[in-house]
Amino acid sequence: MEDSPLAAPLPRLTRTHVSRADSERRRTSQSRRQDTICHIQQGVAGLILDYTTPFCTDIMNAPKEPKVKPPAIDAYDGTSDPDVHLLAYRHHMYVQGTTDATWCKYFPSTLKGVPSKWFEKLPARTINTYAELEMLFSARFMAYKEEKKTSMHLGRTQQGEDESLRSYVRRFNLESGQIPDLPDGVAFDNFFRGLKKGSFKFDLVKKSVRTMADALDEAESFIHATEICSVPNESKGTETADHLQRKDWTNHIKRPAVRMGRGPLRRRDIGQTPPKDRREDDPMTKKGLSTTPTCTQYF
């Protein structure tokens, strides 16, 4: 009897076949999971870059520098000179961050109010360097910049009639310090013209002072000498007291007597009323025929 085809034995599944099938399923599952995660990460990254920061991808993906402290400066609110704020930020970051990305990432934390909103509304991925960020920030708040002073402003600085030299020098230095790249000759000419007429101005001409450094040295010496001479001299009071003491001491000493006549002054005559000159009773003296006796005073 022939065997039926249905009765043919089924192929046996070995452990090898089962292991291969499991590996394929596991590999397919992991691949799908990885694709999903990458898709989600790309979507989230796109949302962050497109809607929360104007920095480019390179800046955002740059690694964070260690031991960088947040800037300890006042937040800028858009009502003062933006260049002053940028200068304060630079001074902090000079000793903190070294990369351009670090400078960019920490800058938004120094803004508040209108400037902070302005930064958030900048187009995405438009800032590639910190220099670009500075330029945009300075241009946006240009209206609040302080007026740049020139030598024309310096020429308006004049010493008042009752103003001390110290006060004038202080005001002049404050004004000249706000003028960038001020030539020394221009500074000295304006300083000299602003001085009121007096001994100090005469001294500068007499000593042929031509530089600002020499003029300030002369001013310091003049101020020092003036202050010493203007302060009440304590030694004056001492001298006055000593004078009074000497006066009191001399009052206790009787003056030597004034003796009329030619005879010498004797010790016993000191402190006594000199005797009356007998010649006063002389008729010749009364008639004006005799000469006036010589008076000798001993001290």
Long-range contacts (C-beta under 8 A, 24 or more apart in sequence): 49-124, 49-125, 50-124, 51-124, 52-120, 53-124, 54-119, 54-122, 54-123, 54-124, 54-125, 54-126, 54-127, 55-104, 55-105, 55-125, 55-127, 56-125, 56-126, 56-127, 56-128, 57-125, 58-101, 58-128, 59-100, 59-101, 59-104, 59-105, 59-127, 59-128, 62-99, 62-101, 62-102, 64-102, 64-105, 65-97, 65-98, 65-99, 65-102, 68-96, 68-97, 68-102, 68-106, 69-96, 70-106, 70-109, 71-96, 71-106, 71-109, 71-110, 73-110, 75-110, 75-111, 75-112, 76-110, 76-111, 76-112, 76-115, 77-112, 77-113, 77-114, 77-115, 78-113, 78-114, 78-115, 78-118, 78-141, 78-144, 79-144, 80-144, 81-144, 81-145, 81-146, 82-137, 82-138, 82-140, 82-141, 82-142, 82-144, 82-145, 83-138, 83-145, 84-146, 85-110, 86-134, 86-137, 86-138, 100-129, 100-130, 103-130, 104-129, 104-130, 104-133, 107-133, 115-140, 115-141, 148-180, 149-175, 149-178, 149-179, 150-179, 151-179, 151-182, 151-186, 151-190, 153-179, 154-179, 154-182, 154-186, 154-187, 154-190, 155-190, 155-193, 155-194, 157-190, 157-194, 158-194, 158-196, 159-194, 159-195, 159-196, 160-196, 161-196, 163-196, 164-223, 165-200, 165-219, 165-222, 165-223, 165-226, 166-223, 168-194, 168-195, 169-216, 169-219, 169-223, 184-211, 184-212, 184-213, 187-212, 188-212, 188-215, 191-215, 255-299, 256-297, 256-298, 256-299, 258-295, 258-296, 258-297, 259-296, 260-293, 260-295, 261-293, 265-296, 265-298
